[in-house]
Amino acid sequence: MADAVETLIEELAKLPGIGRKTASRLTFYMLKQPREAASRLSEAILQVKDRIVFCETCANISEGPQCVYCRDPRRDDALICVVEEPSDIQVIERSATFRGRYHVLHGHLSPLDGVGPESLTVDRLLGRIQNGDVEEVILATNPDVDGEATALYLQRTLNPLGVRVTRIARGVPMGGSLEFLDELTVGEALTGRREL
Amino acid sequence: MRLTEVGLDHFRNLASVTLEVSPAGAVLVGSNGQGKSNFLEAIHYLARFRSFRGTRHADSIAFGAQHFRVEGHVVCGTGQSRRVAVAADRRTRRVSLDGQTVARPADAAGSVLAVLLAPTDLAIIGGGPDQRRRYLDGLLTSTSRRYARALPVYERALRQRNELLRNWPPVAGPELASWDETLIETGMVIVLARAVIAERLARRFTDVGAQVAGAVDRLGYELEYRPSVPGSADPASNAESVAASWRQALTESQPRDQRQGWTTVGPHRDELLIQLGGHRLAQFGSQGEQRTAAIALRLAEAELLESESEHVPVLLLDDVFSELDEDRAGRLLKWLGDRHQKFVTTPRPLPQLGNGLVQWRVDDGRIGPRLAAA
């Protein structure tokens, strides 16, 4: 096979979720496209690397010193939602239920991977709370072992600062039927029940 | 519950065959390496959908073949009959019930109930406490989804916490404590389940032990669960107070944990004490006593399974009799009676096995003609 084709296949196959088969499909698709299409794609990839930095306030991805959520004057300064990754913000934004600010940790506590609080943006979060008028911090780390430990760590660290700390709920999904849920999820939902 | 027919295709070294099975079961006679245990493994596949050897499904495929298939026709006490089959190629395994592939193997669980007694069981009695914990984990993981979920979560949190302790002192207290709540939450599930099953095994274990040992060991066989966290195994106390005693135990052990570099309390330190006349069999038991205890434990498990499912499980006895002296072997057979369908492997024909058991010769993977009834 031509070297140029082989090179592109190899590069694409390095991407997450893309195997050699898909990589070669994408490559032959690009071969059939006009030159401008290829140029737009390669330019877009370069722009991501050249223009995107991390927000100085919340560590989200951003095109300037401040990300779109930190710049938005209509958002509530009293509320901060803490997430593990920038991609988690996209999920919460799509729900269109949260109008506060964000804070991205860039990971979770995991001693086995050598990740402690100092490797996350915890200090910066503490600074934001000490200097601002934050009333509530919502911990939206993943509900797995490491995410839970990270949430507990943050809760203990933030409590002395006199701010309200909450954790996203676990339990029965919308549109779900109890009949088809496993007993662990139902147990969680019962433990985390609320007054109506 | 009894198998009436067993079909094999490309399973390990066994020749493809369909065998009619007598209600009493069968004795498989043959030298080592001929395939006797492979036949028991095939039946075990029908019960648990995986190998008792802990190997991958692909390892059970005969050399040169692309897949294996095991099928069993089973009739339970109520007269209802079912057809269970397990097939696997190098990538996937399929379980089917009466010709219909089931979406999740769990949906077909319990269609065949089987308990295996094997020489390797000796390690449960004679080995370290980790062997007995692994035994409880295996038993509970296959019977409780809640347990099966809690165990890996507990183990992950434990590894994370131990990693922090190993690198002590640079790490601060709050970071260590952040793993504690997960340990407590999942640890409580683990300990309570272990306590309940140990309690239910204990009486049966003592009964069976006495029957098999006869007058030889006049002192009783006993089984007792000793949780590492004090007060964590009392099903009567409420969750809040149990969690509180866990928190206290973890706090109290913290200086020691820091010194030693790992978490020193919790279910990963539990012991399932197995004793004869007040002495631990792991340290003080003779080979014969340990073997008797191993058999009693598996048979107690079979009774437990029966009381929960209301079906009499099939017994798979892998080379069990050759290790026992004649008295014990005789008493074991008498105790077993003909309540269970039995599949027995042995290098030599067993003269004591008179009661309707068909003897099969296993030779180079062929399960062959019957010997003259002994």
Chai-1 contact restraints between the chains, C-beta under 6 A:
chainA,res_idxA,chainB,res_idxB,connection_type,confidence,min_distance_angstrom,max_distance_angstrom,comment,restraint_id
A,P111,B,Q160,contact,1.0,0.0,6.0,A-B,restraint_1
A,P111,B,E163,contact,1.0,0.0,6.0,A-B,restraint_2
A,P111,B,L164,contact,1.0,0.0,6.0,A-B,restraint_3
A,L112,B,Q160,contact,1.0,0.0,6.0,A-B,restraint_4
A,L112,B,E163,contact,1.0,0.0,6.0,A-B,restraint_5
A,V145,B,V153,contact,1.0,0.0,6.0,A-B,restraint_6
A,V145,B,R156,contact,1.0,0.0,6.0,A-B,restraint_7
A,V145,B,A157,contact,1.0,0.0,6.0,A-B,restraint_8
A,V145,B,T182,contact,1.0,0.0,6.0,A-B,restraint_9
A,E148,B,T182,contact,1.0,0.0,6.0,A-B,restraint_10
A,A149,B,S178,contact,1.0,0.0,6.0,A-B,restraint_11
A,A149,B,W179,contact,1.0,0.0,6.0,A-B,restraint_12
A,L152,B,S178,contact,1.0,0.0,6.0,A-B,restraint_13
A,L152,B,E181,contact,1.0,0.0,6.0,A-B,restraint_14
A,Y153,B,E175,contact,1.0,0.0,6.0,A-B,restraint_15
A,Y153,B,S178,contact,1.0,0.0,6.0,A-B,restraint_16
A,R156,B,P174,contact,1.0,0.0,6.0,A-B,restraint_17
A,E183,B,R146,contact,1.0,0.0,6.0,A-B,restraint_18
A,L184,B,R146,contact,1.0,0.0,6.0,A-B,restraint_19
A,L184,B,R149,contact,1.0,0.0,6.0,A-B,restraint_20
